[in-house]
C-alpha cells in the first residue's frame, strides 16, 4: 500500500539519514511523503490504497538535513504499465532533463518553462499550470516560482547561488486539475494519467548542479 511506502521512507529518513521529513505536519499534511497514483497529479496522501499491476506511482520526498531542504520526486511503474503510461513517464523525465539543460547564469526562468511546454505538447501531452517549481533552501517553498510553461527570454534572470526545483507535471489528457475534498490531493479533471519528475538544483558560476541525483 502507499501507506506502507510512507512508513518505509519515514523510517529511512529519520533513522538512517538522521533527517526530518519536511511534509509531515507541513500546513497539516499528515504523512512523511506524497504518493500520487495514476490520475493523481500531486500531493497524494499515503493510505490503505493497494497498488496493482499497471499502476504508475509518483513518490515525492523532501527532507530537511542540517537546516536545508532537498526535494525530489520520481515515477515508478507497478509491474508492466500500459504503453501510453510508459510514454507519459518517459516524457515527464525528458521534460525535467530538458529544463535542467537550459539552466545557467544569464538564462531566464521562461527558458525553462518554454522548453518543457514545447516538448510535452510535441508528444501530445499537456503541462499542468496550477503547480510549479520553487525556490528552496532553509525554507520548503521560497521564491522564485519556476513555471513549467512560458516564453523563451522572459522571466527573471538566473544567477549563481540560486537554488530551486524543476518538477513538471505532465498529463496524458488536458491540463486542467481539481483539488479533492481532503484539501491536498490534486487530480486531473478528465481523469487522465499524470506523471512528474523533480530535482533540486543549484546554479553555479559555470552552469548547474543537480543536488538530488542518485549516488
Secondary structure, 3 states (H helix, E strand, C coil): CHHHHHHHHHHHHHHHCCCEECCCCHHHCCCCCEEEECCEEECCECCCCCCCCCCEEEEEEEEEECCEEEEEEEEEECCCCCHHHHHHHHHHHHHHHHHHHCCCCCCEHHHHHHHHHHHHHHCCCEECCCCCEEECCCCCCEEEEECCCCCCCCCCECCCCCEEEECCEEECCCCCEEECCCCCCEEECCCCCEEECEEEEEECCCCEEECCCCC
